[in-house]
Amino acid sequence: MLQLSTLRENTQQVIEKLAKKNFKNEAAIHEVIALDTARRTTQNEQEIILAQNNALAKQVGDLMKAGNKDEANALKETTLANKETSKQLGDKLADIELQIQNILYTIPNIPADAVPVGHTPEDNEIVRTAGAIPTLHAGAVPHWDLCKKYDLIDFELGVKITGAGFPVYKGKGAKLQRALINFFLDEATAQGYAEIQPPIFVNEASAYGTGNLPDKEGQMYHMQIDNLYCIPTAEVPVTNIYRDVILKESELPIKNTAYTPCFRREAGSYGKDVRGLNRLHQFDKVEIVQIAHPTNSYELHQQMVTYVESLLNKLELPYRVLKLCGGDMSFTSALTYDMEVFSAAQERWLEVSSISNFETFQANRLKCRYKDGEGKVQLVHTLNGSALALPRIVASLLENHQTENGIRIPQALVKYTGFEYIN
């Protein structure tokens, strides 16, 4: 959530920068500024009345001591009237603050200066490409056929048990899944990320805190009786650990990693883009999260990108790094890099990671702050990234490493799988 001071003091600049995200509701910004003016006026009126009542209370006490009961009682009537006015102003203030909050929830984060101009994924900037795209043997097939051939993942059984997008992992498919999770967690902890095992359901306050509500309300599974949400990513519960917390400056950065199942009610469609593991409603992911000092958050952001690249290199997968344009960025992000792996059998790039710096946008909602050297309380910057999301990594591993004799396991994973080939 943007800070009111930012909107008030840099109105035109904010409007111009939000145009990068195709935000056209300029009226909302002017409305929230007008409401903020009304809020401050109302608050000032209430403070004046409260100050008057404090002064009157002293006068009433003095008059009572002097035996002037009639004058004291007259002043008491004034204080009662003032209390009623103060209550009305308080109710008005609460209503204005609610209106401000509801409008602020609809205004996206300001994109960083480095964000490219663009409207669609085709406008994203390719930062670099790494790794050799493999040449597959004549009988190579997509991962959904490999899963059936080697009995790794049963998509139809998942439909029977739950529905489309909820696959059943079997045998070496399940072991590969577990191996990747352990590999990603071990790599993250070796880089100084403290492991967390968070809940996979969150309350409404947590979903609002990271910006998933109200922006992605229709994409989250909601348990209405308990008013809980299935998490779309571990970012939500892990970042909310620091909601309403004031940290010491010396504690920054805080680095956490977590494995969780993730749930997304993405719109269903048909075709190769969503076939097999390409798009699921339930999937596994290891997340990395940082709570950072504003002065070096972008340096840490780049370090996170480099770290995720190291994972892809160890998995021997060809990849590319994209800097997302304004029109393809999330509501909450200030700058995002996506990682895409080339799927040789499908002959297309698959997104496997998104690494974002939110600056103070989430922190302002979360009230996640730190106390600087002068004792002033400041908002932190929050960052997160997939390291990594498993479905498309598994798809790419199966497809890119398939041979005529089976599927080769990258050397970095062998100690986790216990086998070198799937055949």
C-alpha positions in Angstrom: 0.0 0.0 0.0 1.4 3.4 -1.0 2.0 5.9 1.8 -0.3 8.9 1.9 2.7 11.2 2.2 4.0 9.9 -1.1 0.7 10.5 -2.9 0.3 13.9 -1.3 3.8 15.2 -1.9 4.5 13.6 -5.3 1.0 13.4 -6.9 1.9 14.0 -10.5 5.0 11.9 -10.4 3.1 9.0 -8.9 0.4 9.3 -11.7 3.1 9.3 -14.4 4.9 6.3 -12.9 1.8 4.3 -12.4 1.0 4.8 -16.1 3.8 2.2 -16.7 1.5 -0.3 -15.0 -1.4 0.8 -17.2 -3.1 2.3 -14.2 -5.7 4.7 -15.4 -7.8 5.5 -12.3 -6.2 8.9 -11.7 -9.4 10.0 -10.0 -8.8 7.5 -7.1 -5.5 9.3 -6.3 -7.1 12.7 -6.2 -10.0 11.3 -4.2 -7.7 9.8 -1.5 -5.8 13.0 -1.3 -9.0 15.0 -0.8 -10.1 12.5 1.9 -6.7 12.8 3.6 -7.3 16.6 3.8 -10.7 16.0 5.3 -9.2 13.5 7.7 -6.6 15.9 8.9 -9.2 18.7 9.3 -11.5 16.5 11.2 -8.7 15.2 13.4 -7.6 18.8 14.2 -11.2 19.8 15.1 -11.4 16.8 17.5 -8.1 17.7 19.1 -9.2 21.3 19.6 -12.4 20.1 21.4 -10.5 17.6 23.5 -8.1 20.4 24.5 -11.0 22.7 25.4 -12.6 20.0 27.5 -9.3 19.4 29.4 -9.2 23.1 30.1 -12.9 23.2 31.1 -12.4 20.2 33.5 -9.7 22.2 35.4 -12.0 25.2 35.5 -14.9 23.1 36.9 -12.6 21.8 39.6 -11.6 25.3 40.6 -15.2 26.5 40.6 -16.3 23.6 42.8 -13.5 24.3 45.3 -14.6 27.9 45.4 -18.2 26.9 46.0 -19.5 28.3 42.6 -21.6 25.2 41.8 -24.0 26.9 39.4 -21.1 28.1 37.2 -19.4 24.7 37.5 -22.6 22.9 36.4 -23.0 25.2 33.4 -19.5 24.4 32.3 -20.2 20.7 32.8 -23.1 21.0 30.3 -20.6 22.5 27.9 -18.2 19.6 28.4 -21.0 17.1 27.8 -21.9 18.8 24.5 -18.2 18.8 23.6 -18.0 15.1 24.3 -20.9 14.4 22.0 -19.3 16.5 19.3 -16.0 14.8 19.8 -17.7 11.4 19.5 -19.3 12.5 16.2 -16.0 13.7 14.9 -14.4 10.4 16.0 -17.1 8.4 14.0 -16.5 10.7 11.0 -12.8 10.2 11.3 -13.1 6.4 11.4 -15.4 6.5 8.3 -12.9 8.7 6.4 -10.0 6.5 7.4 -11.9 3.4 6.2 -12.6 5.1 2.8 -8.9 6.0 2.5 -7.8 2.5 3.2 -10.3 1.0 0.7 -9.1 3.3 -2.0 -5.4 2.7 -1.2 -6.1 -1.0 -1.6 -7.0 -0.4 -5.3 -3.8 1.6 -6.1 -0.8 -0.6 -7.2 2.8 -0.2 -6.2 4.9 2.4 -8.1 7.2 0.7 -10.6 10.9 1.3 -10.1 12.7 3.5 -12.7 14.4 0.4 -14.1 11.1 -1.2 -15.1 10.7 -1.3 -18.9 7.7 0.3 -20.6 5.4 -2.2 -22.1 1.9 -3.7 -21.9 2.3 -7.5 -22.5 4.8 -10.3 -21.8 6.2 -9.7 -25.3 7.4 -6.4 -24.1 9.5 -7.9 -21.3 13.3 -7.3 -21.5 15.5 -10.3 -21.9 18.4 -9.6 -19.6 20.5 -12.7 -20.4 20.2 -16.3 -21.6 22.4 -19.1 -20.3 22.9 -22.8 -20.9 22.7 -24.9 -24.1 19.4 -26.0 -25.4 19.6 -29.8 -25.8 19.1 -31.6 -29.1 16.7 -34.4 -28.2 16.6 -37.9 -29.8 14.1 -38.7 -32.5 11.6 -40.3 -30.2 11.5 -37.5 -27.6 8.1 -36.7 -26.2 6.6 -34.0 -23.8 6.6 -34.6 -20.1 3.0 -35.7 -19.9 3.8 -38.7 -22.1 7.0 -39.4 -20.2 5.0 -39.4 -16.9 2.7 -42.0 -18.4 5.5 -44.1 -19.9 7.4 -44.3 -16.6 4.4 -44.1 -14.3 5.7 -40.9 -12.6 2.6 -38.7 -12.3 -1.1 -39.7 -12.8 -3.1 -36.7 -14.0 -6.3 -38.7 -14.5 -6.2 -40.2 -11.0 -5.9 -36.6 -9.7 -9.1 -35.7 -11.6 -10.9 -38.7 -10.0 -9.8 -37.8 -6.5 -10.1 -34.0 -6.7 -10.3 -32.4 -10.1 -8.1 -31.1 -12.9 -4.9 -29.5 -11.7 -4.3 -31.8 -8.7 -1.9 -34.5 -10.0 -0.9 -37.7 -8.1 2.9 -38.2 -7.9 4.0 -41.9 -7.9 7.1 -43.9 -7.5 10.2 -42.2 -8.8 8.0 -39.2 -9.7 7.2 -38.7 -6.0 10.9 -39.3 -5.0 12.0 -36.7 -7.6 9.6 -34.2 -6.1 10.9 -34.8 -2.6 14.5 -34.7 -3.8 14.0 -31.3 -5.4 12.4 -29.9 -2.3 15.3 -31.1 -0.1 17.8 -29.8 -2.6 16.3 -26.4 -2.8 16.0 -26.1 1.0 19.6 -27.2 1.6 20.9 -24.8 -1.0 18.9 -21.9 0.6 20.1 -22.7 4.1 23.7 -22.8 2.8 23.1 -19.3 1.6 22.1 -18.1 5.0 18.3 -18.4 4.7 16.7 -19.7 8.0 14.2 -22.4 7.3 10.6 -21.8 8.3 7.7 -24.3 8.2 4.6 -22.0 8.2 0.9 -22.7 8.1 -0.6 -23.2 4.7 -3.9 -21.5 5.6 -3.8 -17.7 6.5 -6.4 -15.3 7.9 -7.7 -12.3 6.1 -5.3 -9.9 7.7 -2.3 -11.9 6.4 -3.7 -12.0 2.9 -4.2 -8.2 3.0 -0.8 -7.7 4.4 1.0 -9.1 1.4 -1.4 -7.5 -1.1 -3.1 -10.8 -2.2 -6.4 -9.3 -1.0 -8.3 -7.7 -2.5 -6.3 -7.9 -5.7 -6.3 -11.7 -6.1 -9.5 -12.6 -4.2 -10.9 -14.7 -7.1 -7.6 -16.6 -7.4 -7.4 -17.8 -3.8 -9.2 -20.8 -2.3 -11.4 -19.5 0.5 -12.8 -21.5 3.4 -15.8 -19.3 4.2 -16.9 -20.8 7.5 -13.5 -20.1 9.1 -12.7 -17.2 6.8 -9.3 -18.7 6.0 -7.4 -18.7 2.7 -5.2 -21.4 1.2 -1.8 -19.8 0.5 -0.8 -19.1 -3.1 2.8 -19.0 -2.0 4.9 -19.3 1.2 5.6 -15.6 0.8 2.2 -14.8 2.5 2.7 -16.6 5.8 6.5 -16.0 6.0 6.3 -12.3 5.4 3.4 -12.0 7.8 5.7 -13.3 10.6 6.9 -9.6 10.7 3.5 -8.0 10.6 3.2 -5.3 13.4 6.8 -5.8 14.3 9.5 -3.1 14.9 12.9 -4.6 14.2 16.3 -3.5 15.2 18.4 -2.0 12.3 21.1 -4.5 13.2 18.8 -7.4 12.5 18.5 -6.5 8.8 18.4 -8.2 6.4 16.3 -11.1 7.7 16.5 -14.1 5.3 13.9 -16.9 5.4 13.1 -19.9 3.2 10.1 -22.2 3.3 8.7 -25.2 1.5 4.9 -25.4 1.2 2.2 -26.7 -1.0 0.6 -23.8 -2.9 -2.9 -23.3 -4.2 -4.3 -21.2 -7.0 -7.7 -21.0 -8.6 -6.3 -20.0 -12.0 -8.8 -19.9 -14.8 -9.0 -23.2 -16.6 -8.4 -23.6 -20.3 -7.2 -26.2 -22.8 -4.1 -26.6 -24.9 -0.4 -27.2 -24.5 0.1 -24.1 -22.4 -1.8 -25.6 -19.5 -1.4 -29.3 -20.2 0.3 -31.6 -17.7 2.5 -29.8 -15.2 2.4 -26.4 -17.0 -0.4 -25.1 -14.9 -1.8 -26.6 -11.7 -4.2 -25.7 -8.9 -2.0 -27.4 -6.3 1.8 -27.4 -6.5 5.0 -27.5 -4.4 7.4 -24.6 -4.1 10.3 -23.4 -2.1 10.3 -19.7 -1.4 13.0 -17.3 -0.3 12.0 -14.1 1.5 14.1 -11.1 2.7 13.2 -8.3 5.1 15.7 -5.6 4.1 17.0 -2.2 4.8 15.9 0.3 2.1 19.4 1.4 1.3 20.6 -2.0 0.0 17.4 -3.8 -1.0 18.1 -3.6 -4.7 21.6 -5.1 -4.1 20.0 -7.9 -2.3 17.5 -8.3 -5.1 20.3 -8.9 -7.6 21.9 -11.4 -5.2 18.6 -13.3 -5.1 18.5 -13.4 -8.9 22.0 -14.7 -9.0 21.2 -17.3 -6.4 18.2 -18.7 -8.4 20.4 -18.8 -11.5 22.9 -21.0 -9.6 20.1 -23.5 -8.9 19.2 -23.7 -12.6 22.8 -24.1 -13.5 23.2 -27.0 -11.0 20.1 -28.6 -12.6 21.7 -28.3 -16.0 18.7 -26.4 -17.5 18.9 -23.7 -20.2 17.3 -20.6 -18.9 16.8 -16.9 -19.5 16.3 -13.9 -17.1 13.5 -11.4 -18.0 13.0 -8.0 -16.5 9.2 -7.6 -16.5 7.7 -4.5 -18.2 5.2 -2.4 -16.3 2.1 -4.0 -17.9 3.2 -7.5 -17.0 4.2 -6.8 -13.4 2.2 -7.8 -10.3 0.0 -5.3 -8.5 2.4 -5.3 -5.5 5.9 -5.3 -7.1 8.2 -2.4 -7.8 10.6 -4.5 -9.9 10.4 -8.2 -10.9 12.7 -10.6 -12.7 11.3 -13.8 -14.1 13.3 -16.9 -14.8 12.2 -19.1 -17.7 13.5 -22.5 -18.5 13.5 -23.8 -22.1 11.4 -27.0 -22.5 13.0 -28.8 -25.4 10.2 -31.2 -26.0 7.5 -28.5 -26.0 9.9 -26.0 -27.7 8.8 -23.2 -25.5 10.0 -21.2 -22.5 8.3 -22.0 -19.1 8.3 -19.6 -16.2 9.8 -21.2 -13.1 10.6 -18.3 -10.8 9.6 -14.7 -10.1 11.8 -12.6 -7.9 10.4 -9.3 -6.7 11.3 -6.2 -4.7 8.2 -4.6 -3.2 10.0 -1.7 -1.5 7.7 -0.4 1.3 4.4 -1.4 -0.4 3.9 -4.6 1.6 5.6 -3.2 4.7 3.2 -0.3 4.9 0.3 -2.7 4.9 2.0 -5.0 7.4 3.3 -2.2 9.6 6.7 -3.9 9.4 9.3 -1.4 10.5 12.7 -0.9 11.9 14.3 1.7 14.3 17.1 3.5 12.7 20.3 4.9 14.4 18.5 8.1 15.4 15.6 6.2 17.0 13.2 6.9 14.2 10.8 4.2 13.1 11.0 3.5 9.3 9.4 1.0 6.9 11.5 -1.9 5.7 11.7 -3.2 2.2 10.3 -6.7 1.5 11.6 -9.1 -1.2 10.7 -12.6 -2.3 11.4 -15.2 -4.9 10.6 -18.7 -6.0 13.6 -20.9 -5.5 12.0 -22.8 -7.1 8.5 -23.7 -8.1 8.5 -27.5 -8.8 6.0 -28.3 -11.6 7.7 -26.7 -14.5 11.1 -27.5 -13.2 10.0 -31.2 -13.1 8.6 -30.9 -16.6 11.8 -29.4 -17.9 14.0 -31.9 -16.2 12.0 -34.8 -17.6 11.9 -33.4 -21.1 15.4 -31.9 -21.4 17.2 -34.9 -19.8 15.3 -37.7 -21.6 17.4 -40.1 -23.6 16.7 -43.3 -25.6 17.6 -45.2 -22.4 15.6 -43.2 -19.9 15.7 -39.9 -18.1 19.0 -38.8 -16.7 19.1 -37.2 -13.3 21.4 -34.1 -12.9 24.4 -34.9 -10.8 23.5 -32.4 -8.1 20.3 -34.3 -7.5 21.6 -37.8 -7.4 22.4 -37.8 -3.7 18.8 -36.7 -3.0 17.0 -39.1 -5.4 19.2 -42.2 -4.8 19.1 -43.0 -8.5 20.8 -41.7 -11.6 18.2 -42.7 -14.2 14.4 -43.0 -14.5 13.9 -46.0 -16.8 
